[in-house]
Amino acid sequence: MLLMVWRIIQGMEVKDIRMDYQRQQSFQLRVILESPCGELDSPYNSRNIHDFALFRHIGIMEIGGAPVFDGFYALKFRGLRS
């Protein structure tokens, strides 16, 4: 998953995320990245539930009402306090 993060930082985009979870039974995560020119990267697969924590650092937004995961932001700033 760290390689996946590195590839996102280099400019790859999240094309597809599949997660399957059954409480106290199984966890599977599959991510496919796409280059800006449309080439697909090999899938990144994990059965380690702790890898899911990486997704709190991926930007989320909507473009024209459609969902988009974009970029990797290791630090999130909440503004300065006076």
Backbone as a chain_set.jsonl record, in Angstrom:
{"seq": "MLLMVWRIIQGMEVKDIRMDYQRQQSFQLRVILESPCGELDSPYNSRNIHDFALFRHIGIMEIGGAPVFDGFYALKFRGLRS", "coords": {"N": [[0.81, -1.19, 0.0], [2.047, 1.191, 0.587], [3.552, 1.668, -1.687], [1.475, 2.18, -3.466], [0.561, 4.628, -2.409], [2.822, 6.205, -2.911], [2.789, 6.195, -5.705], [0.422, 7.644, -6.169], [1.169, 10.126, -5.142], [3.051, 10.732, -7.073], [1.423, 11.374, -9.183], [-0.47, 9.598, -10.19], [-3.904, 8.55, -10.534], [-6.789, 7.654, -8.612], [-8.577, 5.072, -9.821], [-10.31, 2.93, -9.3], [-11.834, 1.506, -6.45], [-12.275, -1.228, -4.429], [-13.813, -2.778, -1.758], [-14.211, -5.341, 0.557], [-15.779, -6.451, 3.371], [-16.351, -8.335, 6.233], [-17.585, -8.571, 9.358], [-15.371, -9.631, 11.832], [-14.531, -11.703, 10.243], [-13.509, -11.363, 7.511], [-11.444, -9.207, 5.462], [-10.872, -7.374, 2.593], [-9.132, -5.404, 0.304], [-8.926, -3.614, -2.688], [-7.272, -1.689, -5.022], [-7.127, 0.241, -7.92], [-5.036, 2.146, -9.911], [-4.718, 4.921, -12.191], [-2.867, 6.356, -14.813], [-2.262, 9.804, -15.805], [-2.379, 9.733, -18.589], [-4.036, 7.65, -19.123], [-3.211, 4.984, -18.759], [-3.476, 1.913, -17.01], [-2.494, 0.901, -13.773], [-1.084, -1.993, -12.154], [-3.257, -3.874, -9.99], [-3.526, -2.955, -6.524], [-3.54, -4.854, -3.733], [-4.85, -5.825, -0.562], [-5.123, -7.523, 2.547], [-4.984, -6.614, 5.011], [-6.481, -4.958, 7.506], [-5.627, -2.589, 8.669], [-4.483, -1.126, 6.633], [-6.532, 0.317, 5.536], [-6.622, 2.712, 6.84], [-5.044, 4.493, 5.424], [-6.706, 5.787, 3.661], [-7.85, 7.977, 4.89], [-6.266, 10.038, 4.275], [-6.542, 10.612, 1.632], [-7.746, 12.851, -0.739], [-11.148, 13.933, -1.02], [-13.898, 14.702, -3.123], [-16.465, 16.272, -5.153], [-17.166, 16.407, -8.584], [-19.081, 18.033, -10.738], [-21.203, 16.776, -9.474], [-20.375, 14.149, -9.377], [-18.561, 11.565, -7.686], [-15.15, 11.848, -6.54], [-11.945, 10.655, -5.772], [-8.939, 12.111, -4.937], [-5.513, 12.787, -4.975], [-3.003, 12.697, -2.331], [-2.769, 13.515, 0.96], [-0.771, 13.907, 3.446], [-0.685, 15.435, 5.746], [-3.166, 17.273, 7.383], [-4.252, 20.471, 7.566], [-5.895, 22.521, 9.875], [-6.272, 25.166, 10.005], [-5.1, 28.249, 11.48], [-4.873, 29.022, 14.935], [-5.774, 31.686, 17.067]], "CA": [[0.0, 0.0, 0.0], [2.909, 2.374, 0.551], [3.869, 1.898, -3.099], [0.285, 2.817, -4.025], [0.598, 6.022, -1.974], [3.903, 6.858, -3.667], [2.315, 6.386, -7.084], [-0.555, 8.738, -6.143], [1.958, 11.352, -4.974], [3.702, 10.98, -8.361], [0.461, 11.861, -10.162], [-1.476, 8.613, -10.575], [-5.236, 8.85, -10.021], [-7.555, 6.492, -8.161], [-9.557, 4.671, -10.833], [-11.297, 1.996, -8.767], [-11.604, 0.977, -5.108], [-13.21, -2.295, -4.031], [-13.568, -3.249, -0.407], [-15.132, -6.352, 1.053], [-15.549, -6.578, 4.808], [-17.327, -9.073, 7.027], [-17.158, -8.429, 10.756], [-14.637, -10.725, 12.468], [-14.315, -12.801, 9.301], [-12.58, -11.084, 6.414], [-11.254, -7.864, 4.928], [-10.107, -7.333, 1.346], [-9.103, -4.091, -0.314], [-8.304, -3.638, -4.016], [-7.224, -0.344, -5.587], [-6.506, 0.362, -9.244], [-4.646, 3.508, -10.237], [-4.637, 5.23, -13.616], [-1.979, 7.479, -15.104], [-2.957, 10.894, -16.494], [-2.57, 9.422, -20.012], [-5.008, 6.564, -19.258], [-2.674, 3.635, -18.535], [-3.842, 1.357, -15.717], [-1.46, 0.264, -12.968], [-1.5, -3.28, -11.587], [-4.043, -3.661, -8.762], [-2.919, -3.016, -5.2], [-4.431, -5.681, -2.93], [-4.473, -5.985, 0.836], [-6.034, -8.176, 3.49], [-4.648, -6.017, 6.303], [-7.476, -3.908, 7.762], [-4.948, -1.348, 9.029], [-4.202, -0.372, 5.41], [-7.667, 1.185, 5.254], [-6.338, 4.018, 7.45], [-4.436, 5.37, 4.417], [-7.728, 6.524, 2.922], [-8.206, 9.245, 5.529], [-5.377, 11.048, 3.719], [-6.849, 10.825, 0.216], [-8.727, 13.914, -0.903], [-12.453, 13.568, -1.569], [-14.639, 15.843, -3.664], [-17.397, 15.981, -6.234], [-17.036, 17.23, -9.787], [-20.344, 17.898, -11.45], [-22.04, 15.832, -8.74], [-19.799, 12.8, -9.427], [-17.536, 11.408, -6.652], [-13.755, 11.765, -6.971], [-10.844, 10.573, -4.816], [-7.838, 12.746, -5.653], [-4.354, 13.232, -4.224], [-2.686, 12.135, -1.021], [-2.421, 14.63, 1.827], [-0.31, 13.291, 4.696], [-1.028, 16.328, 6.847], [-4.337, 18.108, 7.145], [-4.212, 21.67, 8.385], [-7.233, 22.982, 10.236], [-6.219, 26.615, 10.179], [-4.346, 28.768, 12.613], [-5.647, 29.501, 16.082], [-5.175, 32.891, 17.664]], "C": [[0.859, 1.261, 0.0], [3.348, 2.695, -0.875], [2.692, 2.588, -3.79], [0.274, 4.306, -3.667], [1.655, 6.795, -2.751], [3.469, 7.144, -5.096], [1.273, 7.51, -7.166], [0.169, 10.073, -6.006], [2.647, 11.73, -6.284], [2.719, 11.411, -9.447], [-0.553, 10.848, -10.66], [-2.806, 8.981, -9.925], [-5.938, 7.565, -9.618], [-8.655, 6.222, -9.186], [-10.683, 3.845, -10.209], [-10.884, 1.543, -7.368], [-12.685, -0.059, -4.833], [-12.828, -2.741, -2.629], [-14.649, -4.254, -0.036], [-14.788, -6.594, 2.513], [-16.699, -7.362, 5.423], [-16.801, -9.107, 8.454], [-16.59, -9.731, 11.307], [-14.432, -11.931, 11.548], [-13.286, -12.466, 8.237], [-12.555, -9.601, 6.061], [-10.417, -7.991, 3.664], [-10.249, -5.943, 0.748], [-8.362, -4.211, -1.639], [-8.404, -2.235, -4.602], [-6.534, -0.414, -6.943], [-6.254, 1.838, -9.503], [-4.529, 3.667, -11.74], [-3.72, 6.426, -13.81], [-2.776, 8.575, -15.8], [-3.186, 10.62, -17.981], [-3.438, 8.172, -20.208], [-4.497, 5.153, -19.049], [-3.03, 3.169, -17.133], [-2.637, 0.689, -15.061], [-1.969, -1.104, -12.519], [-2.279, -3.025, -10.304], [-3.187, -3.762, -7.502], [-3.931, -3.719, -4.299], [-3.92, -5.785, -1.507], [-5.566, -6.737, 1.578], [-5.802, -7.654, 4.901], [-5.579, -4.829, 6.555], [-6.828, -2.574, 8.132], [-4.585, -0.511, 7.805], [-5.333, 0.585, 5.06], [-7.437, 2.595, 5.802], [-5.701, 4.993, 6.463], [-5.473, 6.255, 3.74], [-8.185, 7.8, 3.609], [-7.343, 10.384, 4.988], [-5.615, 11.304, 2.229], [-7.962, 11.864, 0.118], [-10.029, 13.398, -1.501], [-13.164, 14.831, -2.032], [-15.687, 15.343, -4.636], [-17.109, 16.939, -7.372], [-18.299, 17.007, -10.593], [-21.277, 16.881, -10.797], [-21.512, 14.41, -8.719], [-18.656, 12.686, -8.417], [-16.13, 11.241, -7.228], [-12.857, 11.628, -5.741], [-9.634, 11.134, -5.543], [-6.743, 13.185, -4.698], [-4.187, 12.53, -2.892], [-2.135, 13.26, -0.167], [-2.063, 14.085, 3.209], [-0.671, 14.129, 5.913], [-2.262, 17.13, 6.47], [-4.288, 19.269, 8.115], [-5.632, 22.142, 8.648], [-7.246, 24.485, 10.483], [-5.438, 27.01, 11.428], [-5.29, 29.224, 13.709], [-4.975, 30.721, 16.661], [-5.088, 32.783, 19.156]], "O": [[0.442, 2.291, -0.53], [3.498, 3.864, -1.232], [2.895, 3.484, -4.61], [0.007, 5.148, -4.523], [1.407, 7.915, -3.198], [3.751, 8.215, -5.633], [1.254, 8.253, -8.147], [-0.181, 11.043, -6.679], [2.812, 12.914, -6.577], [3.15, 11.782, -10.539], [-1.414, 11.189, -11.471], [-2.833, 9.644, -8.889], [-5.71, 6.512, -10.213], [-9.548, 7.044, -9.387], [-11.855, 4.028, -10.538], [-9.716, 1.232, -7.133], [-13.875, 0.216, -4.992], [-11.667, -3.041, -2.351], [-15.836, -4.041, -0.283], [-13.645, -6.903, 2.849], [-17.869, -7.083, 5.163], [-15.709, -9.611, 8.717], [-17.229, -10.782, 11.259], [-14.189, -13.043, 12.018], [-12.303, -13.188, 8.069], [-13.499, -8.855, 6.322], [-9.372, -8.641, 3.668], [-11.343, -5.38, 0.694], [-7.301, -4.831, -1.711], [-9.49, -1.66, -4.67], [-5.489, -1.049, -7.09], [-7.144, 2.672, -9.337], [-4.281, 2.708, -12.47], [-3.789, 7.398, -13.057], [-3.854, 8.31, -16.332], [-4.088, 11.205, -18.58], [-3.568, 7.683, -21.331], [-5.274, 4.203, -19.149], [-2.905, 3.929, -16.172], [-1.86, -0.002, -15.721], [-3.178, -1.336, -12.509], [-1.996, -2.059, -9.595], [-2.247, -4.555, -7.432], [-5.049, -3.237, -4.123], [-2.713, -5.828, -1.269], [-6.755, -6.609, 1.285], [-6.353, -8.183, 5.867], [-5.468, -3.804, 5.882], [-7.436, -1.524, 7.922], [-4.396, 0.699, 7.929], [-5.11, 1.568, 4.353], [-7.996, 3.561, 5.284], [-5.807, 6.205, 6.648], [-5.151, 7.356, 3.293], [-8.843, 8.63, 2.982], [-7.645, 11.556, 5.212], [-4.938, 12.144, 1.637], [-8.982, 11.77, 0.8], [-10.02, 12.533, -2.377], [-13.047, 15.889, -1.414], [-15.786, 14.147, -4.907], [-16.844, 18.122, -7.16], [-18.549, 15.902, -11.074], [-22.047, 16.206, -11.48], [-22.129, 13.539, -8.106], [-17.857, 13.614, -8.297], [-15.935, 10.59, -8.255], [-12.989, 12.389, -4.782], [-9.321, 10.691, -6.648], [-7.014, 13.879, -3.717], [-5.094, 11.864, -2.394], [-1.142, 13.89, -0.531], [-2.94, 13.836, 4.035], [-0.932, 13.59, 6.988], [-2.373, 17.61, 5.342], [-4.284, 19.081, 9.332], [-6.469, 22.158, 7.745], [-8.165, 25.0, 11.12], [-5.166, 26.189, 12.304], [-6.371, 29.747, 13.439], [-3.748, 30.787, 16.738], [-4.611, 33.706, 19.815]]}, "num_chains": 1, "name": "protein.A"}
